[in-house]
Amino acid sequence: MTAQPKSSKEPTRRAFLGWWLGTLLAATVVTAFAPIAVYLFPPRDPKQIKEKVRVALDAPLTALREATASRFDAPAGTAFVIADGGENNSPGDPTLGGFLTRDGGQLRAFAITCPHLGCSYAFDDGKKHFVCPCHGSEFALDGSVIHGPATAPLSHLTWQPGPGVNEIDVEGTTIGG
Ligand code: FES
């Protein structure tokens, strides 16, 4: 009885070894260069992708009275980005609201995130300054600390007047989906 000739399509040991070594080499290269690729082409980081978030205020910007503040919130799917930070806040941190103040004729926008431990503070109309409900920190209209435990002033938002009389554009980012 004669041996059957091998089919030319049947994988040989040499072909299998070549395939195996090729796969091993490719896996080694990917493993070695993946960290470098991530370093060179970092993934989307919300802290690095900034855009203008348009906000509609309750009243025209010019109607904001001296020694008062107007609260505003980030529209759904967006967050504002803290410009400076201090204590528990850092530049680039997202925040979902803010206050626009007029003090000494100067307009400022602050992130609503308390620098102490991150609660949302409120404007006290009677005291004419900000009070945090969590631990009692108080801040002046220029953001400085009146009363601790917070040690850092309020964090700023970067903003500019928008096209409409009651609109402002605040530096922010898209969040979620
Ligand atoms: S979080 Fe505001 S005082 Fe502590």
Residues whose N, C-alpha, C, O or C-beta is under 5 A from the ligand:
A	BS01	FES	C114 H116 L117 G118 C119 C132 C134 H135 G136 S137
